[in-house]
Structures are given as C-alpha cells and as structure tokens.
C-alpha cells in the first residue's frame, strides 16, 4: 500500500469538525443543566426575599431551589465527566462547568432559605 492510500484512509476516518454554532448533545445537556441551575437560583432568591419580607414562608421555593440546583450540578458533572475533549470540541465541557457552579450556587441559596425558615419557625 502506498502512502497516498494510507493518507486518504486517515483523512476519511476523521470526524467532521464541529461548528461553533452547532448544538451537539453535550452542549444541549449542559444548557439544560445551566437552565436548571438558574431556575434554582431564582427560586432560592425569591424564597429568601419572601422569608425576609414576612409574607409567605417560601419553603416550597427554597426546597425547589435545592432540588433544581442539585439536578443541574449533577447533570453538569456528568457532562464534564463524559467530555472527551476540551473547549470548542462540541462536548459541552464549558457549559458543564458553568452548570456545576450555578447549580451549587442554587443549592447554597436554597439551603440559606431553608435555614432561615427553620430559624424563624423555632423562634415563634
């Protein structure tokens, strides 16, 4: 076999390059995880505001923040663990790291809301 045939076989075996704008499965899952984390941060922030304002307790929002944040962090961690390449390869590793951070922030904010609610219930 000549070098030309080996080179042609090598070029044909290469996967197609991923465009910066294409939505791969890794990017989709990291986007879902980041949106879950953002929803958790929003729910936790509202729960903290409600518990401070003295209105509704905000227990449901704080619990939803913890659950959504944990789900976002787990999915983001799975995306990072499954990624076979670095940034720009289409595996969604950057979005996975963002989802991890935002998901953990949602867990912390939701936990603060639950702790504030527990402290408020024990005082009354």
DOBA-248364 format. One line per 8 residues: number of its first residue (from 1); for each residue x, y, z of N, C-alpha, C. Coordinates in Angstrom, 3 decimals. Example, Ala and Ser with C-alpha at 12.3 -4.5 7.8 and 13.67 -1.06 7.14 Angstrom:
<nodes>
1	13.190:-5.690:7.800:12.300:-4.500:7.800:13.200:-3.300:7.800 ~ 12.850:-2.250:7.080:13.670:-1.060:7.140:12.900:0.030:7.870
</nodes>
This chain:
<nodes>
1	0.828:-1.165:0.000:0.000:0.000:0.000:0.879:1.236:0.000 ~ 0.466:2.183:-0.768:1.262:3.395:-0.852:0.841:4.381:0.239 ~ 1.651:5.367:0.409:1.391:6.392:1.421:0.142:7.188:1.065 ~ -0.094:7.364:-0.214:-1.256:8.133:-0.629:-2.549:7.453:-0.164 ~ -2.643:6.136:-0.253:-3.837:5.427:0.188:-3.978:5.483:1.706 ~ -2.876:5.385:2.417:-2.930:5.477:3.872:-3.374:6.865:4.316 ~ -2.866:7.880:3.636:-3.253:9.246:3.962:-4.733:9.475:3.655 ~ -5.215:8.950:2.549:-6.626:9.088:2.194:-7.507:8.369:3.215
9	-7.095:7.202:3.683:-7.866:6.468:4.690:-7.879:7.227:6.010 ~ -6.768:7.867:6.349:-6.698:8.630:7.585:-7.610:9.865:7.522 ~ -7.623:10.530:6.397:-8.465:11.711:6.234:-9.939:11.318:6.251 ~ -10.281:10.212:5.655:-11.671:9.770:5.625:-12.149:9.318:7.002 ~ -11.254:8.868:7.855:-11.643:8.378:9.170:-11.805:9.506:10.181 ~ -11.388:10.716:9.856:-11.506:11.842:10.779:-12.968:12.251:10.910 ~ -13.405:12.546:12.142:-14.779:13.026:12.305:-14.914:14.442:11.762 ~ -16.136:14.784:11.413:-16.389:16.132:10.910:-16.134:17.145:12.014
17	-15.520:18.266:11.689:-15.317:19.295:12.714:-16.653:19.900:13.128 ~ -16.742:20.278:14.381:-17.982:20.824:14.922:-17.940:22.337:14.798 ~ -18.992:22.880:14.272:-19.108:24.332:14.138:-19.325:24.955:15.513 ~ -18.967:26.198:15.628:-19.168:26.899:16.896:-20.646:27.120:17.187 ~ -21.477:27.052:16.169:-22.895:27.320:16.332:-23.763:26.066:16.308 ~ -23.166:24.901:16.150:-23.977:23.689:16.108:-24.305:23.236:17.528 ~ -25.498:22.722:17.704:-25.971:22.278:19.005:-25.789:20.766:19.092 ~ -24.717:20.343:19.744:-24.454:18.924:19.922:-25.179:18.442:21.175
25	-25.175:17.143:21.382:-25.868:16.609:22.559:-25.199:17.060:23.851 ~ -23.881:17.152:23.866:-23.196:17.627:25.062:-23.538:19.073:25.375 ~ -23.589:19.890:24.346:-23.966:21.293:24.544:-25.413:21.420:24.985 ~ -26.290:20.570:24.455:-27.697:20.609:24.843:-27.864:20.245:26.311 ~ -27.210:19.173:26.762:-27.325:18.765:28.158:-26.728:19.795:29.105 ~ -25.617:20.414:28.702:-25.043:21.437:29.570:-25.944:22.666:29.623 ~ -26.638:22.972:28.529:-27.590:24.071:28.518:-28.773:23.771:29.429 ~ -29.285:22.545:29.373:-30.389:22.142:30.249:-29.966:22.243:31.713
33	-28.758:21.780:32.013:-28.270:21.822:33.392:-28.085:23.257:33.872 ~ -27.562:24.124:33.016:-27.373:25.521:33.409:-28.719:26.211:33.622 ~ -29.701:25.903:32.794:-31.032:26.490:32.977:-31.695:25.991:34.261 ~ -31.484:24.727:34.591:-31.984:24.216:35.871:-31.343:24.955:37.038 ~ -30.040:25.169:36.946:-29.344:25.901:37.993:-29.832:27.329:38.113 ~ -30.048:27.996:36.981:-30.560:29.369:37.012:-31.966:29.433:37.601 ~ -32.787:28.462:37.257:-34.126:28.416:37.842:-34.046:28.194:39.351 ~ -33.097:27.379:39.777:-32.900:27.160:41.206:-32.434:28.409:41.928
41	-31.529:29.160:41.314:-31.069:30.416:41.925:-32.224:31.405:42.026 ~ -33.040:31.483:40.991:-34.184:32.394:41.019:-35.188:31.981:42.098 ~ -35.483:30.700:42.190:-36.430:30.227:43.205:-35.874:30.434:44.608 ~ -34.590:30.200:44.784:-33.977:30.421:46.095:-33.941:31.886:46.475 ~ -33.671:32.755:45.502:-33.685:34.188:45.776:-35.066:34.671:46.175 ~ -36.083:34.182:45.486:-37.459:34.552:45.858:-37.818:34.007:47.231 ~ -37.360:32.821:47.555:-37.638:32.246:48.873:-36.963:33.061:49.969 ~ -35.745:33.498:49.724:-35.063:34.347:50.708:-35.793:35.673:50.874
49	-36.230:36.247:49.778:-36.946:37.523:49.842:-38.261:37.362:50.587 ~ -38.974:36.300:50.328:-40.267:36.087:50.986:-40.091:35.817:52.472 ~ -39.036:35.092:52.830:-38.846:34.810:54.252:-38.423:36.064:54.991 ~ -37.737:36.989:54.331:-37.318:38.234:54.970:-38.485:39.212:55.038 ~ -39.343:39.214:54.015:-40.447:40.176:53.967:-41.557:39.827:54.944 ~ -41.559:38.615:55.452:-42.570:38.234:56.424:-43.868:37.779:55.801 ~ -43.897:37.629:54.492:-45.100:37.161:53.815:-45.187:35.643:53.877 ~ -45.427:35.064:52.726:-45.464:33.598:52.676:-44.113:33.045:53.089
57	-44.098:31.842:53.538:-42.872:31.298:54.132:-41.760:31.083:53.112 ~ -42.071:30.695:51.896:-41.038:30.456:50.895:-40.404:29.092:51.008 ~ -41.011:28.192:51.772:-40.442:26.858:51.955:-40.434:26.081:50.650 ~ -41.494:26.206:49.876:-41.568:25.491:48.604:-40.496:25.983:47.643 ~ -40.300:27.295:47.585:-39.281:27.859:46.706:-37.880:27.460:47.123 ~ -37.614:27.435:48.422:-36.292:27.041:48.903:-36.029:25.569:48.598 ~ -37.041:24.749:48.806:-36.881:23.328:48.505:-36.708:23.111:47.000 ~ -37.460:23.848:46.180:-37.319:23.748:44.720:-35.932:24.200:44.282
65	-35.388:25.215:44.947:-34.040:25.683:44.614:-33.000:24.617:44.898 ~ -33.129:23.942:46.015:-32.171:22.886:46.356:-32.266:21.739:45.358 ~ -33.478:21.335:45.020:-33.656:20.206:44.095:-33.185:20.574:42.686 ~ -33.585:21.739:42.192:-33.176:22.144:40.839:-31.673:22.378:40.768 ~ -31.095:22.966:41.798:-29.656:23.186:41.821:-28.878:21.887:41.866 ~ -29.348:20.941:42.672:-28.674:19.643:42.735:-28.778:18.906:41.403 ~ -29.943:18.973:40.763:-30.106:18.318:39.460:-29.202:18.965:38.420 ~ -29.129:20.293:38.416:-28.256:20.987:37.477:-26.792:20.654:37.707
73	-26.382:20.586:38.976:-24.989:20.269:39.288:-24.650:18.830:38.902 ~ -25.569:17.911:39.123:-25.313:16.505:38.767:-25.225:16.345:37.251 ~ -26.152:16.946:36.522:-26.115:16.845:35.065:-24.863:17.522:34.520 ~ -24.504:18.676:35.065:-23.282:19.352:34.649:-22.045:18.509:34.933 ~ -22.013:17.851:36.079:-20.903:16.970:36.400:-20.815:15.784:35.457 ~ -21.952:15.244:35.070:-21.954:14.134:34.123:-21.468:14.578:32.745 ~ -21.836:15.779:32.342:-21.368:16.309:31.055:-19.859:16.483:31.086 ~ -19.340:17.028:32.188:-17.891:17.215:32.309:-17.175:15.865:32.333
81	-17.740:14.898:33.031:-17.102:13.591:33.122:-17.111:12.854:31.778 ~ -18.138:13.076:30.979:-18.258:12.368:29.705:-17.521:13.053:28.563 ~ -17.099:14.298:28.771:-16.444:15.050:27.693:-15.095:14.426:27.362 ~ -14.854:14.249:26.075:-13.602:13.648:25.618:-12.628:14.687:25.082 ~ -13.037:15.926:25.057:-12.173:16.974:24.537:-12.325:18.233:25.355 ~ -11.567:19.213:25.008:-11.591:20.478:25.718:-12.620:21.427:25.158 ~ -12.463:22.699:25.493:-13.404:23.706:24.995:-13.360:23.807:23.469 ~ -14.515:23.945:22.868:-14.612:24.100:21.427:-14.721:22.804:20.651
89	-14.772:21.678:21.340:-14.860:20.399:20.639:-16.295:19.928:20.455 ~ -17.246:20.597:21.092:-18.639:20.218:20.937:-19.152:19.304:22.020 ~ -18.336:19.007:23.029:-18.776:18.116:24.097:-19.501:18.844:25.219 ~ -19.505:20.165:25.202:-20.227:20.937:26.195:-19.523:21.060:27.527 ~ -18.201:20.972:27.526:-17.476:20.976:28.793:-17.536:22.332:29.482 ~ -17.522:23.412:28.735:-17.592:24.744:29.337:-18.961:24.947:29.976 ~ -20.005:24.574:29.268:-21.349:24.666:29.825:-21.542:23.747:31.016 ~ -20.863:22.599:31.008:-20.933:21.697:32.149:-20.333:22.317:33.399
97	-19.198:22.998:33.237:-18.594:23.684:34.383:-19.475:24.840:34.865 ~ -20.068:25.571:33.927:-20.979:26.650:34.306:-22.171:26.078:35.064 ~ -22.706:24.968:34.595:-23.846:24.334:35.257:-23.465:23.854:36.658 ~ -22.249:23.347:36.811:-21.798:22.935:38.139:-21.792:24.117:39.109 ~ -21.223:25.223:38.677:-21.111:26.393:39.551:-22.489:26.972:39.866 ~ -23.318:27.134:38.843:-24.644:27.721:39.054:-25.523:26.777:39.871 ~ -25.418:25.485:39.631:-26.193:24.516:40.407:-25.805:24.513:41.871 ~ -24.506:24.578:42.143:-24.071:24.630:43.540:-24.493:25.944:44.203
105	-24.485:27.034:43.442:-24.963:28.308:43.982:-26.448:28.218:44.325 ~ -27.227:27.536:43.497:-28.652:27.363:43.776:-28.869:26.517:45.026 ~ -28.046:25.506:45.209:-28.160:24.683:46.416:-27.855:25.517:47.654 ~ -26.835:26.361:47.567:-26.465:27.207:48.712:-27.574:28.208:49.017 ~ -28.113:28.867:47.996:-29.169:29.859:48.216:-30.423:29.179:48.761 ~ -30.775:28.032:48.207:-31.929:27.300:48.730:-31.711:26.817:50.147 ~ -30.497:26.379:50.457:-30.179:25.971:51.828:-30.255:27.131:52.803 ~ -29.827:28.323:52.365:-29.962:29.509:53.217:-31.432:29.827:53.475
113	-32.257:29.671:52.451:-33.691:29.905:52.629:-34.314:28.918:53.589 ~ -33.933:27.648:53.490:-34.461:26.650:54.414:-33.963:26.886:55.832 ~ -32.699:27.289:55.984:-32.168:27.561:57.315:-32.851:28.774:57.937 ~ -33.092:29.800:57.138:-33.776:30.979:57.662:-35.194:30.632:58.075 ~ -35.864:29.786:57.301:-37.214:29.366:57.635:-37.212:28.546:58.923 ~ -36.268:27.649:59.059:-36.185:26.819:60.265:-35.919:27.700:61.495 ~ -35.047:28.681:61.341:-34.733:29.585:62.456:-35.957:30.417:62.827 ~ -36.713:30.819:61.804:-37.897:31.621:62.060:-38.990:30.808:62.734
121	-39.104:29.520:62.370:-40.130:28.675:62.967:-39.798:28.320:64.409 ~ -38.522:28.196:64.729:-38.158:27.841:66.104:-38.323:29.039:67.048 ~ -38.235:30.269:66.514:-38.413:31.454:67.355:-39.877:31.690:67.717 ~ -40.799:31.283:66.852:-42.197:31.592:67.145:-42.888:30.519:67.936
</nodes>
